[in-house]
Amino acid sequence: MNNVKIDTVILDKLITHAPEMIDKAIRATAFDVEAKAKSLAAVDTGAMRASIFTSTHEESGFDAAGERVIGRNAMVEPVDPTPGKPPLMHAYVAPGVEYAAAVEFGRSRSVSVMGETIDVNIAAQPFLTPAVEKAGESFEKHIKKVFGEIK
């Protein structure tokens, strides 16, 4: 009878370190999404683009983004829309200005023109949605990189 011995050193490392490795890929992907969203964001004063930040279990970019917003437009108050510190293997990418949703999805509003009320539709100018839609490619690249580090 033959004795078969299986070396599980690499598998043991994967089991032990997989959550941290996946988290590393998620964080890298989130920063890629942030960069892409900033590149796609509509710019008037630059406050909305400056407000886009990433929050991970390790750090939040909200405070720095808030300072950038005020530097671009002192009339805009930064707001953190995230639900708090994300757990391991989660990240939030968000704009820190209240009007970002109206830019992303468009809006309609009623305006008075010569005593008559009319509805005006303002077209969507998506920036975060397309950035997230491209995240799959980025995540795949980062996950291959971190899992390739196991030796």
MOMOSUL-V729781 format. One record per pair of residues at least 6 apart in sequence whose C-alpha atoms are under 7 Angstrom apart, sorted by the first residue. I is the first residue (numbers start at 1). J is the second residue. D is the distance in whole Angstrom. If there is no record, write none. Layout:
i=I j=J d=D
i=I j=J d=D
This chain:
i=10 j=150 d=7
i=10 j=151 d=6
i=19 j=89 d=7
i=21 j=146 d=6
i=21 j=147 d=7
i=22 j=89 d=6
i=22 j=143 d=7
i=23 j=88 d=6
i=23 j=89 d=4
i=25 j=139 d=6
i=25 j=142 d=5
i=25 j=143 d=5
i=25 j=146 d=7
i=26 j=89 d=6
i=26 j=90 d=7
i=26 j=91 d=7
i=26 j=139 d=7
i=27 j=56 d=7
i=27 j=91 d=6
i=28 j=142 d=7
i=29 j=135 d=6
i=29 j=138 d=6
i=29 j=139 d=5
i=30 j=54 d=7
i=30 j=91 d=6
i=30 j=93 d=6
i=31 j=54 d=6
i=33 j=131 d=5
i=33 j=132 d=6
i=33 j=135 d=6
i=34 j=52 d=7
i=34 j=53 d=6
i=34 j=54 d=7
i=34 j=93 d=6
i=36 j=131 d=5
i=37 j=127 d=5
i=37 j=128 d=5
i=37 j=131 d=5
i=38 j=49 d=5
i=38 j=52 d=7
i=40 j=127 d=5
i=41 j=49 d=6
i=41 j=127 d=5
i=42 j=125 d=7
i=43 j=49 d=7
i=45 j=72 d=6
i=45 j=73 d=7
i=46 j=72 d=6
i=47 j=69 d=5
i=47 j=72 d=5
i=47 j=73 d=6
i=48 j=95 d=7
i=48 j=97 d=6
i=48 j=100 d=7
i=50 j=65 d=6
i=50 j=68 d=6
i=50 j=69 d=6
i=51 j=65 d=5
i=51 j=66 d=6
i=51 j=68 d=7
i=51 j=69 d=6
i=51 j=95 d=5
i=51 j=96 d=5
i=51 j=97 d=6
i=52 j=65 d=7
i=52 j=94 d=5
i=52 j=95 d=4
i=52 j=96 d=6
i=53 j=61 d=5
i=53 j=62 d=6
i=53 j=65 d=6
i=53 j=93 d=6
i=53 j=94 d=6
i=53 j=95 d=6
i=54 j=60 d=6
i=54 j=61 d=5
i=54 j=92 d=6
i=54 j=93 d=4
i=54 j=94 d=7
i=55 j=61 d=6
i=55 j=91 d=6
i=55 j=92 d=5
i=55 j=93 d=6
i=56 j=85 d=7
i=56 j=86 d=6
i=56 j=90 d=7
i=56 j=91 d=5
i=56 j=92 d=7
i=57 j=85 d=6
i=57 j=86 d=5
i=57 j=87 d=5
i=57 j=88 d=6
i=62 j=80 d=7
i=66 j=78 d=5
i=69 j=78 d=7
i=70 j=76 d=7
i=77 j=97 d=7
i=78 j=96 d=5
i=78 j=97 d=5
i=79 j=96 d=5
i=79 j=97 d=6
i=79 j=98 d=7
i=80 j=96 d=5
i=81 j=96 d=7
i=82 j=92 d=7
i=103 j=124 d=6
i=103 j=125 d=5
i=103 j=126 d=7
i=104 j=124 d=5
i=104 j=125 d=5
i=104 j=126 d=4
i=104 j=127 d=6
i=105 j=124 d=5
i=105 j=125 d=7
i=105 j=126 d=6
i=106 j=122 d=5
i=106 j=123 d=5
i=106 j=124 d=4
i=106 j=125 d=7
i=107 j=121 d=6
i=107 j=122 d=5
i=107 j=123 d=7
i=108 j=119 d=7
i=108 j=120 d=5
i=108 j=121 d=4
i=108 j=122 d=6
i=109 j=119 d=6
i=109 j=120 d=5
i=109 j=121 d=7
i=110 j=117 d=6
i=110 j=118 d=5
i=110 j=119 d=4
i=110 j=120 d=6
i=111 j=117 d=6
i=111 j=118 d=6
i=111 j=119 d=6
i=112 j=118 d=6
